[in-house]
Amino acid sequence: KQLAKHNIKELANSQYIVVPSGSCAAMMKVFYGDLFADDDEMRSLASSLSSKVYELSEFIVKILGVTSIEATYSERVTYHPSCHLLREQGVDDEPKTLLSRVHGLVLEKLEDAAVCCGFGGTFSVKYAGISEAMLMDKIRRIEETSASTVVACDLSCLMHIEGALRRKKSPIKTKHLVEILDST
């Protein structure tokens, strides 16, 4: 709570707060105020901060107005929309728009894309069996795409998915959207 308090005070004068992970952006944008339910001043600061927070792809497309970045990634890719990015912030098209304009990249449709990968922070610890079953469903759907890479905008999803792919000795790679946009 002390770290969040410090962060809010440091960021209060920022015009924009750009976060490269959907779950982290959701924490700042949607849930920071909950940390300060008993502190009116901090809850107010957290509330004003939320309107400045953007996940990276959302910021690039909606605020900067950029829909194409000079990048080349000559592989088949599928996109996993993280729950916190999709459900908590409503960011859906922005990452796909950016991916669709990467030279050489073939974007494969992921069936049941909006279904959670099973990580969900402490969910994967509290409900390990359910989490694992959800993850295996997600891995099966990823494998069905014939993509060589799965891309997401949330590091926790990528870590969870990559762990399962490694355990299966799958050749499918995981990459954050930024890694694709930075490729040449």
N, C-alpha and C positions, 0 to 999 in steps of 0.2 A: 504494500500500500504506500509506503514511503517513496519507493522508486516511481510509482505511478504519479504521486503528488509532485515529485521533482520534475518528471517529464512534462506534466501538464503546464507547470509554471514556466518551464523553458520554452515550450512550444506555443504558448498563448499568443505571442505576437507574430507568428508565422502566417504568411498568406496561404500557403499550401503545405500539407503534410503528406508526403508520398511514401507509401509503404509497399515493399515488393512481395508481401505475402498476404493472401486473402484472410487468413485467420487472425493475423496480427492487426490488419486494418480493421477487421470487424470488432476486435477487442477495443480498439481506440474509438471507433466510430459509434458503436452500438452499446458496448458494455462498460466503458470507463465510468460512466455516471453511477452505475450500480455499486462500484467500489466505495463511493462516497455518499451513501444514502443518509448518513448521520452528520454530514458536513455540508451545509448549504452553499458556502463559498466555493468549495472544491467541486461540488456537483454542478454548480453553475458554470465554472470554468470548463469542466469536462463536456458539458452540453454545448458550449460555444465552440469548443475544439472540434467536435464531431462534424460540423459542416465544412471543415477544412481538410478532412482526411480522405484520401483517395488511394485505392489500390493502383499499382503502377500502370497496368494496361488501361484502366479507366481514365487515369490522368493523361496518358499519351493521346488517347483517342478523343475523349470528351473535352478536356481543358486545352491541350495543345493543338487539337484538331489534326493530328498526324495519324494517317491510316496506313501508311506504307513506310517501312524502314529498309534501307538498302542492306539486305541480308541475304545470304545464300545458304541453304541447307538442303542438299539433294537427297532426301530420304522420305520414306512414308512415315507420317506422324499421325498420332491420334491425340485428342485433347480430353483431359479429365477436368471438368469444372468442380472446384472444391465447394463443399457445402457452405462454408462461411462466406465465400465470395458470391456464390449464386443466391443463396437463400437470405443471408443477412444483409447483403448490399445490392442485390439485384444486378450484379455484373455478369453478363452472359456473352454478349456479342463482341465486346471489345477484344478479348484475347484471340478469338477466332478470326476476327477481321485482320488483326496483325499477322497471324499465322498464314492466312490465305494469300497474303501478298509477299511472302518470302520466296525468293527465286529458287526453283527446283523442288520446293517442298510440296508433297502431295498430302493433303489433309484427309485422312480416313475417318468416316463416321464411326463413333463409338456408340453401340447400342446401349440403351439404358444409362447414358452418360451422366444424367443428373442423380443417379443412385449413389449414395455415399460409399466411399472406399472402406469405411469402418474404423478410421482412426479416431476422429472426434476428440482429441485431447485425452482426458482421463477415461473416456468411454472405452478405449482399447485396453485399458488396464482393469477397469471395473467389470467389464463384460468381455473378457478375452475371447471366449468361445464364439460369441455373436460377432465380434469384431473380425475374427479370423474367417468366419463363414462369409461375411460381407466382402472381405478382401479377396477371397478366392473367387467369388462371383465376379468381382471387378477384374481380376487377372484373366479369367476366362474370356470376358468381353474384350479386353485389350488384345489378347492373343487372336481372337476371331477377326480382328481388323487387318491383320498382316502388316501392321506398322512395325517399324524397327525402333521407334521411339515413342514414348508416352510423355506428353507435356502437360504441366499444370502450373498454376500460379500460387501454389501453397506448398511450402517446404515440408510441412508435416505429412501431407498426402503423398508427396514424392518419396519421402523417407519410408513410409509404410509400404507403398507399392514397390519401391526398389528392393526392400527387404524380402518381400515374397518372390519377386522375380529372381533374385540371387539364390534364394533357397531352392528354387526350381531349376537353377542353372540356365535360365532363359537368356537368350542374346538380346532381348529387348532392353533398350536404355531408357533412363528417366532423365528429363531435362526440365529446368525451370524455363518459362517463356523467355526470360532475359538471355539465357544461354543461346536460344535459337535466334533471337533478334541481334545478338552480338556476333553471330557466325558469318564468316565470309568464305 
